Amino acid sequence: MPISTGTSSQSLFEKARQLIPGGVNSPVRAFRSVGGTPFFTESADGPFLHTVDGQKLIDFVCTWGPAIHGHNHPEIRAALRGALENGTSFGTPATGEVEMAERITRTVPSVEKVRLVNSGTEATMSAVRLARGYTGRDKIIKFSGCYHGHVDSLLVSAGSGALTHGSPDSAGIPESFARETIVVPFNDPAALREAFTANPERIAGVILEPYPANVGLILPEPDFLETLRRLCDEHGSLLIFDEVMTGFRISQGGVQEAEKVRPDLTAMGKIIGGGLPVGAFGGKADIMDHLAPEGPVYQAGTLSGNPLAMAAGNTSLSLLEQSPPYSDLERKGKKLREAVLEAASDKGIPLQLPQAGSMFSFYFTENPVRNFQQATSADRDPFKKIFHYALDHGVYLPPSPFETCFISTAHDESILAQACEVLCEAIRSL
Ligand SMILES: *Cc1c(COP(=O)(O)O)cnc(C)c1O
């Protein structure tokens, strides 16, 4: 159907709302928690989004994580063009899948074998099923505020998307499913111990974002991840790191490499797809061999390992391998953090700005944020104001105080200086 109502964001959104629930295909894209109408993007390159309204925006959303090389990277584009010549889907094994599996197992410390899927949600869903199938146990421990995709049993106290819309638990999930999920606060080893003690030999696994980044950014306290590893070992439960966001983002090998803690299973996504839909989960070979067709845990996908997705993903990973950007991204992240914090302190505005490498977020509160409860009690109003100030001045932050911002390698010094000035002005305008 041709778009007949005009092509500005406003008119496109009106049309979209008649055709798509809420006008968006993922609720985080709506502007519900900041107010206003989401803009429509016509094209993107490097650090910029170009809107249908003719605005050019410096983008700190980076497609919610995948675009670590910035948008529309010429090498990824060329790889896609090349792959396109050979056909878009085969339904048989193909070389790109083996290359991707080789790259992931070479890079992610705990992963010996990997299965490719189409999204982060599929990856965590399948990892949880595998943990249950492998241990013969039902219960899963998760942490409040950690988001693992829209998996039924994990959509309990799940952070940003769910949170923003005021219903941490989704409708449509049977009580009986949710009962298999035990939720504990992040950074609270005592609560974790208690959950294990209360459910002897019933915990299949513990799943977490090792750096929770879907309720703003929360960092683990020293030793928390080690304690988690030890408790899982003591109780025969699998430790599952959801590194869909942090994998290849914090370091090539993700948080597990940076923090030197080895999970049993790892879920991945986002960056490994280079902007196309790819997810993956992997771990120790003897656990992974419980998957069909080798073992009894069923998992499948018509388009899994799709050749176009592999071409984009392999190029994305190869660029990271050729010239690891992590120390540069860390330096840029830190610089931005310090400048914005200084602007806040000059104005006497209480602000926490947790940052790890190219990831950062804003909490308008006096004290450092260690868990979900503290994150959600921060003042949300100032974020709304800086969001709109930034957007009006050419800088796009995620449209929710509970999302994490990303810097890409395409955000060079001058772009970052420009964006940083806008963010500081936004803070001063509060
Ligand atoms: C984005 C995300 C997911 C879900 O990935 P999708 O590709 O959106 O299904 C899962 N876990 C974490 C930590 C994520 O950030």
The ligand as a MOL file (V3000), in Angstrom:
LIG
                    3D

  0  0  0     0  0            999 V3000
M  V30 BEGIN CTAB
M  V30 COUNTS 15 15 0 0 0
M  V30 BEGIN ATOM
M  V30 1 C 18.7280 -7.1620 23.2390 0
M  V30 2 C 18.8810 -8.1670 24.2950 0
M  V30 3 C 18.2450 -9.4240 24.2250 0
M  V30 4 C 17.2350 -9.7710 23.1700 0
M  V30 5 O 17.7750 -9.7830 21.8920 0
M  V30 6 P 16.7580 -9.6430 20.6420 0
M  V30 7 O 17.6550 -9.8090 19.4530 0
M  V30 8 O 16.1390 -8.2950 20.7600 0
M  V30 9 O 15.7610 -10.7320 20.7660 0
M  V30 10 C 18.5320 -10.3600 25.2020 0
M  V30 11 N 19.3910 -10.0790 26.1920 0
M  V30 12 C 20.0020 -8.8920 26.3010 0
M  V30 13 C 20.9830 -8.6480 27.4050 0
M  V30 14 C 19.7660 -7.8940 25.3590 0
M  V30 15 O 20.3550 -6.6990 25.5090 0
M  V30 END ATOM
M  V30 BEGIN BOND
M  V30 1 1 1 2
M  V30 2 1 2 3
M  V30 3 2 2 14
M  V30 4 1 3 4
M  V30 5 2 3 10
M  V30 6 1 4 5
M  V30 7 1 5 6
M  V30 8 2 6 7
M  V30 9 1 6 8
M  V30 10 1 6 9
M  V30 11 1 10 11
M  V30 12 2 11 12
M  V30 13 1 12 13
M  V30 14 1 12 14
M  V30 15 1 14 15
M  V30 END BOND
M  V30 END CTAB
M  END
